[in-house]
Amino acid sequence: MDNLLGDMERALTVLRNGIKNYLYGDMPEFTQNLTEIATIESAVRNSVQEIEHGLYTRGYLVRFRGDVMRLLERFEHIVSLVSVDLVQFEIESPKIPLELRKDFIKLAELATMTVEACVPATQAFFRDPDSVPENVSKVYYFDHEAVKLSQSIKRKVFHDMEYLKLSEKFHLRYFALHIEELSSAAVKVAEQLSVMAIKRSL
């Protein structure tokens, strides 16, 4: 599980760097980010398979086998979202106006911080279940901030940038929404951990 969480954190770092590299036009580095995320995605699949094998061949956490499996699915989904986000930047090549560059970088930071907050929350479930509620509260905080910024970007695009075509506005909204979706996926992890912690306390 620690290997899986470590790989997920690496994926988040690659996403942040990848978006910065794309926005600042460093395409060689961005291409390297795409290669890195593909490697990490493969490592995550291997870690998940190893954990699943352990759940079925060893006797620990039998009560929580189904819950841990759902947790693993959510982690895999997050890494998949990171990969999809970067690939979509490469495929669709969105034109991000200069005045939105910092906003998109900040949105990526907030979204990844939401996921990063899931790491200590997950570790807490296995080591100190009583501290799970305190840890997941950070997930909700960063998600709230990410949603606020994403809405601010969309409002700015549709209300203030009259020089953009409607198709360009939709394109920018689409990318803001996809980055925001990462924090929503982290909330699902937090919800799953909360349920698991409650079950463990019974």
PyMOL commands that set and color helices and strands:
alter all, ss='L'
color gray80, all
select helices_A, chain A and resi 2-23+27-57+62-92+98-116+118-127+129-160+166-201
alter helices_A, ss='H'
color red, helices_A
deselect
rebuild
show_as cartoon
